[in-house]
């Protein structure tokens, strides 16, 4: 069997090649930068091996994956060598990773008997347990932020599924992760260009995203994806020639929703009278072309109105939720909700204040609402505080009726971490697999753009949580 080996001592000095017999029966060698398939006849099945972000590889191999012939597995053991670590795969390959206990791999095969998404957590030698196994296999995606908490003479870590493994000694947490059949790995950001206020929906096999465009000639870029990680451009809601005649600039916070048999894009723009207002445009496809309805949907001559979102309650009634821009004039920033007509193009009934900024962490602002119905509750996600710095965060409130009253969670659900500042303005998306994720923005390292991130939502005791988010290292695909 030919083997492909990545060799590192304390630091990587290059890629090594191992010579031998190819899987298809022909001798061959793997050159640096090549996909490590055998050079003989291809087998009927292959395994895609995706490496975590700590993987040590050369410039000649820019991809974070390899494709190997046959079914390739790993027992989950991570071996430390100096300041690095390595895994030994079933075909003899030996990928190295920067740091001790840093092995993270995803194995996805099209071979017969391929498993459903499973996580294998392999524990280091200090793990406190009974029995002989050194690992656990768990259905679904489980991950860890590498935080290790000391408690008396021992230490523990908290995993995304609420498991709490203990280890003998201080700072002794050590685990490696293998994901089988989960679709690979990703690392934030999933869109490394300016994409503030992402509005994202799932639309029959693909995801649709659109972002704030400000004063750009073409308003609201549209992108599509099949996996929430790899995105392709699909035009604009409003190319320059199709912009609403009532709007002048400041095209903010768009969302595209299926309302009845048509798609409606709700958005913010500055009215020609100077007030920020909420508009609507329709299309027969989620990627347009969109036609503005010819007037603002929400317009107040005394107060700007921004950040509209749409949802349908469990009985089929439709609602618009938005924010009053009170912070621009030194006032509170209530978030309102009001019922919509069946076509989503006019308001009916009376508006109701759902929440306002009354918690310390929210500062002078609550904004960017998104509402989902789940398990008898309506969950109102929102952002609070100053969008331009690390105080910005995402909170949540819940109610048993679509227009409240809403009760806020005691603390934000998502806050800044080292590496990602000001996470906010999120869309909550349910994947075909039944999981929930949030797509949101955060500032890049240079603080020059708000880029798009994706992280998992876990539902615990009637509330959403986003463990180890914003994520900075590799995660299993959403």
N, C-alpha and C positions, 0 to 999 in steps of 0.2 A: 504494500500500500504506500503510495506516495504521501509524504507528509509536508505540510506547509507550516512553517514555524517562525514566530516573531520573537527575536531574542533581545533581551535588555538586561543590563546589569544595574548599576545605580542610576544610570541615565542611558537613554537609547542612543546608539551610535550608528545604527543602520538596520537594514532588514537582512535576515539570513535566509538561505534557501536550503532545503533538504531534498536530496535526490532519492528516487525510489521507483516503485512500480505504481503506475496510475490505476485508478479505480476501474478503468475500462480494459486493463490488461496490458497497456502499452507503457514503456518507460518514459519518463519526462521530468521536467523540472518547472518550478513556479518562479518566475522572474518578479522582481520588485515591481509592484504596481499592477500586475496582472490579476485577473480574477482566478482564484485557485481551483478551477475545474481540472479534471483529468484531460489529457490530450488524446485519450483513446475514445472509443465509442461511448456516447452519453448513456447513462443509466436512465431508467424510466422515471426516477424521482430525484429530487434535489432538496437541499436544505439551505435556506437563507440564514446566515449567521450575522446578527446585528450587534455591534459592540457599543458598550457604554461610553460616555464622553471622556472617561479617563484612559481609554485605549491608546496605546503607544503605537503610532504608525508613521511612516515616512510620507514626504510630500508626493512621492510617486503613487501613493494609494489614497487619494482624497476621499473616496467613499467610506462611510462608516459601516460597511457590511462586506461580506464575501458570500459567494454562492458555491456550495460544494455538492458534488455528486453523492447520491445516496442519502440515507438517514443518518444524521450526525447528532449526537447527544453529548451531554456533559453531566457529571455527577454532582456539580455544584460546589466542589471544593476549590478554595482560593488559596494559593500557596504564596507566602511572603518571601521575597528575596531582596535583601537590602531595603531600600525605601520603596520598592515597587512590588507588584504581585502578579501572579499568572494563573491561568486555568489550563488544564490539559483536556482537550476534547477527544471524543471517541475515535476520531480519525487521526489522532496524533498531533494536530495543530496545537500551538502553545501561545495564545495571545497574552501579551503583557499589558499591565495597567499601571498608571502612575499612582503611587500611594499603596499602603498596606491595606489588605482586605477590600480592594477596590474593584473586584471582578463583578461586572454586570453584563449579561448576555441575553439575547433573545434568539430563540431557535424556532424557525417556521418552515415546515416541510410540506410538500405535496405528496409525500409517500403514503402508502396505505396505512391506516390506523393513526393518522395524525390527530393529536389531542385537541380538545377544546382549550380555550385560554386557561393556563395554569401557571401559578408562581411557585417556584421552589426557593425556599429560604434556607440557606445552609449557615449554621452558626459556628462561630469560632470556638476554640478549645476551652474558653472560660465560661461557656454557657452553662447555666444551672438548670438541670433537668433530670428526669428519671428515664430509664430505658437506655437503649443502645443507639438509636437513630441520632444523627447529628443534623438532621434537616426536617423541614415540614413541607409538604406539598399542599397548596391551597388553591381552590378554584377561583378564577378571576385574577385581578391585578392587585398586587400588594407591593408597597414601596416604603422607603424610609428616607428621612432627611439627614441621616448620619449624626443626629444629636444624641449624646450619651449623657444621662443624668446620674450623678452620684448619689447614693443613698446608703448611709452608714458605711460599711466596708465593701459594699457591692455597687453595681451600676446597672442601669436599665435603659432600654430604648422603647419608644412608642411607635408602632407601625401603623400604616394607614387603615388597617382593619381593626384597630384598637388592641391588638395583641401587645403584650408588654414583657418581652423576654429579659431575664436578669442574667448578669454575668458576675463572676467572682472577681473582686478587685475594682478599684476606681478607674474610670475611663477605659473599661475593658470591653465595650460593645464591639462586636465584630460579626458581620454577616455578609454573605454574597447572595446575589439574586439572579435566577434564571427564569425567563418567561418563555413558555412553550405555547405556540399557537395563538399568540396575542397580537400578531401583526407587526412585530418589530418594536423599535424604540424611537423616541423623538426627544428633542431638547428645545426649550424655549429660547428665542422667540420663534413662532411658526411663520411669521411674516415680518421680515427685518427691514421694513420701510415704514414711513409714517402712516399710521392707521388708527387715529384717535377715534374713540367712541364706536367701536365695531358693533354693528347690528347683524346678527347671524341667525339663520333658520335652517332647518333640514327640510329639503324639498324633493321627495321622491327619488332617493338614490344619490343626492348630492347636497352639499351645504352651500348656502349663498351668504356672502358677507359684503357689507358696504360700510364705508367709513366717512368721517368728516372730511371735507375738502376746503373749508374756509373760503378764500376768495379766488380759488383757481378757476381758470376759464371753463373747464369741464367739471361739473359738480357731481360728487358722490361716486367714486370708482366702485365697480362691482367686481367681485372675485368669486370663483367657484372652486370646490374641493370635494373629493370623495372620502377624505379621511381626517379633515380638520387640521392637517399638518402641511400638506402640499397644495398650494393655491395657484390658480391661473386667472389672468385678467379676462374680464368679460364685458368691457365697455363701461358706460356711466349711466346713472339714472337720468341725468340731464347733461348731455353734450351741450356745448355752448349755444348752439342754435335752438335748443329746446327748453331753455331755462324759463321759469315762470315769469310772466311780465310784471307781476306784483312784487317780486323780490329783487333786491339790489345786490346783496353780498352776504357774507357770514353763513355759508351753507354748512350746517352742523347736524350731527347726531341722527343720521338716517336709519331707518329700518324698513325692510320689505316683508310683508306678511300676506299669506293667502287669506282672503276675506270672501267667503262664498265661492264664486267661480272665477274671480279675478284676483290679481295681485295689487296690493296698495302699498305704495312707498310713503311712509310718514316721515317728515323731516322738519328741521328748523331753518329759517332764513330771515334776514332782516327786511322788513316791509319797506316800501318806498317812503313811508312816513317816519321811518327811523326805529320802529319798534320790532323787536324780535317776535316772530310769529310762527305758528305751526301750519304746515301745508300738507297736501296729499296729492298723489298722482297715481294713475291706474295703468295696468298693462295686462295682457293675456299670458305673459310669460314672466318668470321671476327675474329674467335678465333684460326685460324690456322689449320694445321701446315703451317708455312711460310718457303719459300725457298728464300734465298738471290739470287739476279741476278748475283752475281759473281764478281762484280766490283762496285766502287763508282759511283753514279749518278752525283755528283758534287765533283770535286777534283781539288784543285789549289795548286801547289807546293810552292807558295809564300804567301799564306794566308789561314787560317782556314775558313771553311764554315760550318755553323751550323743552327739549328732551322728551318727545312723545314716544310712547310705546303702546302696543295693542295686545289685548288678550281676549280669549273667549272663556266664559265660565262653564261650569259643568252642565248647565241647561241649554247652552248654545247662544246665550246673550253675549253681545260684544261690547267692549269697553276701551276707552282711550284713557291713558294715565300720563300726566305731564307735570312739569315743574314751573312755578312762578319764579321769575328771575329777580327775586327781592334783594339778593346780595349785591346786585348792581346799583341799588339805591339805598343801601344800608338797612334793609328790612329782612324779616324772616323769609324763608324759601319753602313755602308749603308745596307738597306734592298732591295734586288733585286727581280724582277719577270721575269719569262720567260715562254713561251708557251711550253707545253709538247705534245708528240705524243699521239695518241688516247688511247694507252694502259698505258700511264703514266710512261713509263720506259725509255724514252730518251727525251732530250731537243731539241727543234727546234727553229729556228729564233735566235734572239739576246736577251741577258739579258738587263733589263732596271732598273735603280735605281729608286725606288719608294719613299723612304724617307731616311733621315739620321738624326743623333742626332744634331739638331740645335736649340733646345729649352733649356732654363735654367734648367727646371725641369728634363730633360732627362740625364743630366750629361754626362758621357762618353760613354753611351750605349743606343741604341735602338735595340730590339731583339724580339724574340717570336711572330712572326706575325700570324694572323688568318684573313682570308678574307671572308666576306659574301656579297651577293647581296640582295638589298632590295629597293623597291620603286624608281628605276632608278639610284641608287648609288651602288658603291662598297665600303664597309667599311673595312678598314684595321686596325684591333686592334693590338696593340703592347705594349711591356713593355719597361720601361726606367729606367736608373740609376742603383744603386748598389743592386744586388739581395740579399745581405746579411744583409741589414739594412732597416730602415723605409723610405729611399728615393725611394725605388722601387715602381713603380706605373704602371697603365695601361692607355694608351692613345688611341686615335683613329684618323684616317684621312679618307677622303672620296674622291671619284673620280667618274666621269661618264663613264670612260672606265677602263677595268680591269688592264691595265698597267699605269694608271694615265693620267695626273698629279694629285697627291694627295694633298689635303689641310687639314692641321691638325686642330683639335679642339683647342680652346684657352687654355684649361686646362685638366689635367688628368681626366679620367672617374672614376677611382677607386684608392684610396690612403689608406695608413695605418690609422687605428683607434686604440683607446685603446682596447687591446685584440687581435688584429690581425696586425702583422707587415709584411711589404714587400709583399703585394698581387701582384701576377703577373702570367705571362705565362698562359693566359686563352684560353679556347675553347668556342666558341659561338654555342649553340645548340638550335634548334627549337623543341619544344615539340609537340606531336600530337594535343594538345589543341590549338596550334597556338601561344603560348607565347615563348619568347626568354629568355634564361638563360645563364649565364656564369659559367663555371666550371674552377676553378683556384686554385693556391696554395697560402699559407701564412705560416709564421713561427708560430709554437706552442709556448705556454707560456715559455717553457724552452729553446727555440731557438735551439732545438736539431733535429727538423724535419720540413719539409715543408709538411703540411697536406692539404687535399683537401676540398675546400669550394664550395658552390653553391649559387648564388644569381640572382635575377630577373634583366632583362634589360628592361627598359621602353624607347620607342621611342618618342622623343619630337622634333617637329619642324625640322625634318630631321637629328637629331643626337641621338645617344643612350645615356641613362643616367642609373645610378645604384643607385637609392635613398636608403639612409640608409644602404649602403654596404661598407665594409664587415659587414654582420649582426652578432650580438653577442647574440641576443635573439631569441625566437621562431618565426618562419614564417610559413605561410601556405605552404603546399607541392608545389614544382615547377609545 
